[in-house]
Amino acid sequence: MFLKGSFTIFFENPFWVGLLEREHEGQYEVARYVFGAEPSNAQILDFLLNHYEKFQFNRKVKMDEEIKVSKKSYKKKLNEAKKQLESGCSKKSLEIIQAERKARAKENKREKSLKRIKYSKESFRIKQEKKKNKKKGH
């Protein structure tokens, strides 16, 4: 059993963020943790040793799998490359996190839509009951 991992800390305005990447048997996973204030070396070591379970890893991705991200202009790609050099994170890990955020946002949007429809049906039913009761003279 061979496990390869890396932990990168970078400043993502206004918080410090830790990005844990791990590879195991051809699978690639990424976890992101927001620290808030700048952590010291002792805090980072303590966090990795004692609070490893707080990391929520995204879905497993095969090492050679391409992650679909929307097409970007040349300038945006240059800016991303510059940010990547500053932060030290791999592009693949950032793409996975972005794809997971989009999937989560899509799921939340769908849930809100279903909730809204359910609420409107329920309010319509209540209005109909009131209308019936009013005609009955109650």
ROTORNU-851178 format. One line per 10 residues: their letters; for each residue z, y, x of N, C-alpha, C. Coordinates in nm, 3 decimals. Layout:
BEGIN
A	Z,Y,X,Z,Y,X,Z,Y,X | ... .
END
This chain:
BEGIN
MFLKGSFTIF	0.000,-0.117,0.084,0.000,0.000,0.000,0.000,0.124,0.089 | -0.100,0.208,0.071,-0.116,0.326,0.153,-0.121,0.448,0.063 | -0.033,0.544,0.087,-0.025,0.665,0.007,-0.041,0.785,0.099 | -0.136,0.870,0.068,-0.161,0.989,0.149,-0.138,1.111,0.060 | -0.065,1.209,0.111,-0.037,1.326,0.030,-0.025,1.451,0.113 | -0.035,1.564,0.044,-0.014,1.692,0.110,0.051,1.787,0.010 | 0.132,1.877,0.063,0.200,1.975,-0.019,0.169,2.113,0.034 | 0.116,2.199,-0.051,0.077,2.333,-0.011,0.151,2.434,-0.097 | 0.203,2.537,-0.033,0.268,2.645,-0.107,0.188,2.771,-0.084 | 0.156,2.840,-0.193,0.080,2.964,-0.182,0.129,3.064,-0.285 .
FENPFWVGLL	0.095,3.189,-0.263,0.138,3.296,-0.352,0.029,3.323,-0.453 | 0.061,3.298,-0.581,-0.031,3.326,-0.690,0.038,3.432,-0.774 | -0.003,3.555,-0.754,0.066,3.671,-0.808,0.113,3.649,-0.951 | 0.236,3.662,-0.986,0.353,3.712,-0.914,0.449,3.602,-0.866 | 0.405,3.475,-0.865,0.494,3.365,-0.831,0.444,3.285,-0.711 | 0.538,3.211,-0.650,0.503,3.116,-0.547,0.482,2.980,-0.614 | 0.372,2.915,-0.577,0.333,2.789,-0.641,0.322,2.679,-0.536 | 0.371,2.562,-0.571,0.358,2.445,-0.486,0.254,2.351,-0.545 | 0.163,2.303,-0.461,0.057,2.214,-0.507,0.068,2.084,-0.428 | 0.096,1.975,-0.499,0.111,1.844,-0.437,-0.010,1.760,-0.470 .
EREHEGQYEV	-0.079,1.714,-0.365,-0.198,1.630,-0.382,-0.164,1.494,-0.322 | -0.205,1.388,-0.391,-0.182,1.255,-0.336,-0.302,1.165,-0.364 | -0.326,1.075,-0.269,-0.434,0.977,-0.281,-0.372,0.839,-0.267 | -0.416,0.749,-0.356,-0.364,0.613,-0.351,-0.470,0.519,-0.406 | -0.516,0.428,-0.325,-0.615,0.326,-0.363,-0.738,0.388,-0.430 | -0.793,0.492,-0.372,-0.914,0.554,-0.424,-0.892,0.647,-0.541 | -0.767,0.667,-0.581,-0.734,0.758,-0.691,-0.676,0.887,-0.633 | -0.707,0.999,-0.699,-0.664,1.130,-0.652,-0.588,1.197,-0.766 | -0.469,1.248,-0.737,-0.388,1.315,-0.838,-0.336,1.447,-0.783 | -0.316,1.542,-0.874,-0.269,1.674,-0.835,-0.155,1.715,-0.927 .
ARYVFGAEPS	-0.051,1.776,-0.869,0.059,1.831,-0.948,0.083,1.974,-0.900 | 0.121,2.058,-0.994,0.145,2.199,-0.964,0.286,2.233,-1.012 | 0.362,2.302,-0.927,0.496,2.343,-0.964,0.515,2.489,-0.928 | 0.564,2.568,-1.022,0.586,2.711,-0.999,0.730,2.732,-0.954 | 0.746,2.788,-0.834,0.879,2.811,-0.779,0.940,2.941,-0.827 | 0.859,3.044,-0.844,0.911,3.176,-0.878,0.924,3.256,-0.750 | 1.047,3.278,-0.705,1.070,3.351,-0.581,1.029,3.265,-0.461 | 1.006,3.331,-0.348,0.961,3.259,-0.229,1.069,3.160,-0.185 | 1.034,3.030,-0.179,1.134,2.930,-0.139,1.147,2.922,0.013 | 1.267,2.892,0.058,1.288,2.873,0.201,1.248,2.730,0.238 .
NAQILDFLLN	1.240,2.703,0.368,1.204,2.569,0.414,1.305,2.464,0.366 | 1.433,2.501,0.368,1.537,2.407,0.324,1.522,2.377,0.174 | 1.491,2.480,0.096,1.473,2.459,-0.048,1.353,2.369,-0.075 | 1.246,2.387,0.001,1.126,2.306,-0.018,1.155,2.160,0.015 | 1.220,2.137,0.127,1.254,2.001,0.168,1.346,1.935,0.065 | 1.447,2.008,0.020,1.539,1.956,-0.081,1.464,1.924,-0.210 | 1.372,2.011,-0.249,1.296,1.989,-0.371,1.210,1.864,-0.361 | 1.142,1.846,-0.248,1.055,1.729,-0.231,1.135,1.599,-0.226 | 1.251,1.603,-0.163,1.330,1.482,-0.149,1.408,1.446,-0.276 | 1.462,1.545,-0.345,1.552,1.518,-0.456,1.494,1.542,-0.595 .
HYEKFQFNRK	1.386,1.618,-0.604,1.333,1.653,-0.736,1.185,1.618,-0.748 | 1.145,1.511,-0.685,1.005,1.469,-0.687,0.958,1.435,-0.828 | 1.050,1.390,-0.914,1.013,1.350,-1.050,0.977,1.469,-1.138 | 1.007,1.591,-1.095,0.971,1.710,-1.174,0.821,1.738,-1.170 | 0.754,1.680,-1.073,0.609,1.700,-1.065,0.541,1.621,-1.175 | 0.455,1.688,-1.250,0.378,1.622,-1.355,0.234,1.612,-1.306 | 0.196,1.493,-1.265,0.063,1.473,-1.210,-0.040,1.468,-1.321 | -0.155,1.528,-1.294,-0.267,1.526,-1.388,-0.330,1.389,-1.388 | -0.429,1.372,-1.474,-0.495,1.241,-1.484,-0.549,1.199,-1.348 | -0.559,1.069,-1.330,-0.611,1.016,-1.205,-0.761,1.033,-1.201 .
VKMDEEIKVS	-0.812,1.073,-1.086,-0.955,1.095,-1.067,-0.998,1.011,-0.949 | -1.112,0.946,-0.962,-1.164,0.871,-0.849,-1.206,0.969,-0.740 | -1.195,0.928,-0.616,-1.220,1.018,-0.504,-1.363,1.073,-0.504 | -1.461,0.994,-0.546,-1.600,1.040,-0.542,-1.646,1.100,-0.674 | -1.556,1.109,-0.773,-1.592,1.162,-0.905,-1.609,1.314,-0.899 | -1.712,1.363,-0.965,-1.737,1.507,-0.971,-1.661,1.563,-1.091 | -1.601,1.679,-1.073,-1.530,1.745,-1.181,-1.621,1.856,-1.235 | -1.643,1.856,-1.368,-1.730,1.957,-1.426,-1.654,2.086,-1.447 | -1.706,2.191,-1.388,-1.653,2.325,-1.406,-1.771,2.414,-1.437 | -1.748,2.515,-1.520,-1.859,2.601,-1.561,-1.927,2.664,-1.440 .
KKSYKKKLNE	-2.059,2.689,-1.454,-2.135,2.748,-1.345,-2.090,2.891,-1.323 | -2.088,2.933,-1.198,-2.040,3.066,-1.164,-2.145,3.137,-1.080 | -2.134,3.268,-1.083,-2.228,3.348,-1.006,-2.196,3.337,-0.856 | -2.287,3.384,-0.777,-2.273,3.377,-0.631,-2.149,3.451,-0.585 | -2.125,3.572,-0.642,-2.010,3.652,-0.601,-1.879,3.582,-0.635 | -1.873,3.521,-0.753,-1.751,3.451,-0.792,-1.723,3.334,-0.699 | -1.829,3.264,-0.660,-1.812,3.152,-0.567,-1.758,3.201,-0.432 | -1.809,3.315,-0.386,-1.761,3.371,-0.260,-1.613,3.409,-0.271 | -1.577,3.472,-0.382,-1.437,3.511,-0.401,-1.346,3.388,-0.407 | -1.392,3.282,-0.471,-1.313,3.158,-0.477,-1.297,3.097,-0.338 .
AKKQLESGCS	-1.404,3.098,-0.261,-1.396,3.045,-0.126,-1.296,3.124,-0.042 | -1.296,3.255,-0.061,-1.203,3.341,0.012,-1.059,3.309,-0.028 | -1.035,3.293,-0.159,-0.901,3.260,-0.207,-0.857,3.124,-0.155 | -0.951,3.031,-0.150,-0.918,2.896,-0.102,-0.877,2.901,0.045 | -0.946,2.982,0.124,-0.908,2.996,0.265,-0.770,3.058,0.279 | -0.740,3.155,0.193,-0.609,3.220,0.198,-0.498,3.125,0.157 | -0.522,3.047,0.049,-0.417,2.961,-0.003,-0.405,2.829,0.072 | -0.516,2.778,0.124,-0.513,2.652,0.197,-0.526,2.531,0.107 | -0.550,2.550,-0.023,-0.563,2.438,-0.116,-0.706,2.389,-0.117 | -0.722,2.262,-0.148,-0.857,2.208,-0.156,-0.920,2.250,-0.287 .
KKSLEIIQAE	-1.051,2.264,-0.285,-1.125,2.307,-0.403,-1.113,2.203,-0.514 | -1.113,2.077,-0.477,-1.108,1.971,-0.576,-0.977,1.977,-0.655 | -0.867,2.001,-0.588,-0.738,2.008,-0.659,-0.735,2.125,-0.756 | -0.789,2.239,-0.715,-0.792,2.354,-0.804,-0.884,2.328,-0.923 | -0.995,2.258,-0.901,-1.087,2.225,-1.010,-1.021,2.130,-1.109 | -0.945,2.034,-1.059,-0.876,1.939,-1.147,-0.775,2.012,-1.233 | -0.699,2.101,-1.172,-0.600,2.178,-1.248,-0.668,2.263,-1.353 | -0.780,2.327,-1.316,-0.854,2.410,-1.411,-0.908,2.326,-1.527 | -0.961,2.208,-1.495,-1.013,2.121,-1.600,-0.901,2.075,-1.693 | -0.784,2.045,-1.638,-0.670,2.004,-1.721,-0.624,2.118,-1.810 .
RKARAKENKR	-0.622,2.240,-1.758,-0.584,2.355,-1.840,-0.680,2.373,-1.956 | -0.810,2.359,-1.928,-0.911,2.375,-2.033,-0.894,2.266,-2.139 | -0.868,2.142,-2.095,-0.849,2.033,-2.190,-0.726,2.057,-2.276 | -0.617,2.104,-2.212,-0.495,2.134,-2.286,-0.517,2.247,-2.386 | -0.591,2.351,-2.343,-0.620,2.464,-2.432,-0.704,2.418,-2.552 | -0.800,2.331,-2.526,-0.885,2.279,-2.634,-0.801,2.198,-2.733 | -0.711,2.117,-2.682,-0.624,2.037,-2.767,-0.532,2.126,-2.850 | -0.475,2.230,-2.786,-0.388,2.323,-2.859,-0.465,2.396,-2.968 | -0.588,2.433,-2.939,-0.670,2.503,-3.037,-0.697,2.411,-3.157 | -0.726,2.285,-3.130,-0.751,2.189,-3.237,-0.626,2.169,-3.322 .
EKSLKRIKYS	-0.510,2.158,-3.258,-0.385,2.140,-3.331,-0.354,2.262,-3.418 | -0.376,2.381,-3.365,-0.353,2.503,-3.443,-0.446,2.509,-3.563 | -0.570,2.468,-3.543,-0.667,2.467,-3.653,-0.622,2.372,-3.764 | -0.582,2.252,-3.726,-0.533,2.154,-3.824,-0.409,2.206,-3.896 | -0.321,2.270,-3.822,-0.200,2.324,-3.882,-0.233,2.435,-3.982 | -0.330,2.520,-3.946,-0.372,2.628,-4.034,-0.434,2.573,-4.163 | -0.516,2.471,-4.150,-0.579,2.409,-4.268,-0.473,2.346,-4.357 | -0.378,2.276,-4.295,-0.270,2.214,-4.372,-0.188,2.320,-4.445 | -0.159,2.429,-4.379,-0.082,2.537,-4.440,-0.158,2.598,-4.557 | -0.288,2.621,-4.540,-0.366,2.681,-4.649,-0.375,2.587,-4.769 .
KESFRIKQEK	-0.389,2.456,-4.746,-0.392,2.360,-4.857,-0.258,2.358,-4.929 | -0.150,2.362,-4.854,-0.017,2.360,-4.913,0.007,2.487,-4.994 | -0.030,2.601,-4.941,-0.010,2.726,-5.015,-0.097,2.728,-5.141 | -0.218,2.673,-5.134,-0.304,2.665,-5.252,-0.240,2.577,-5.359 | -0.183,2.464,-5.318,-0.117,2.374,-5.411,0.001,2.443,-5.479 | 0.079,2.518,-5.401,0.194,2.590,-5.457,0.147,2.696,-5.558 | 0.041,2.766,-5.525,-0.013,2.868,-5.616,-0.060,2.804,-5.747 | -0.124,2.688,-5.737,-0.171,2.619,-5.856,-0.054,2.575,-5.944 | 0.052,2.525,-5.882,0.171,2.485,-5.957,0.233,2.604,-6.028 | 0.241,2.717,-5.959,0.296,2.838,-6.021,0.211,2.881,-6.140 .
KKNKKKGH	0.080,2.872,-6.121,-0.013,2.911,-6.229,0.006,2.821,-6.351 | 0.020,2.689,-6.327,0.042,2.595,-6.438,0.173,2.624,-6.510 | 0.277,2.645,-6.431,0.409,2.674,-6.489,0.409,2.803,-6.568 | 0.335,2.901,-6.520,0.327,3.030,-6.589,0.261,3.011,-6.725 | 0.155,2.930,-6.731,0.084,2.906,-6.858,0.169,2.825,-6.955 | 0.255,2.739,-6.901,0.342,2.660,-6.986,0.454,2.744,-7.047 | 0.482,2.856,-6.984,0.587,2.944,-7.034,0.723,2.917,-6.975 | 0.729,2.856,-6.862,0.858,2.827,-6.796,0.902,2.941,-6.710 .
END
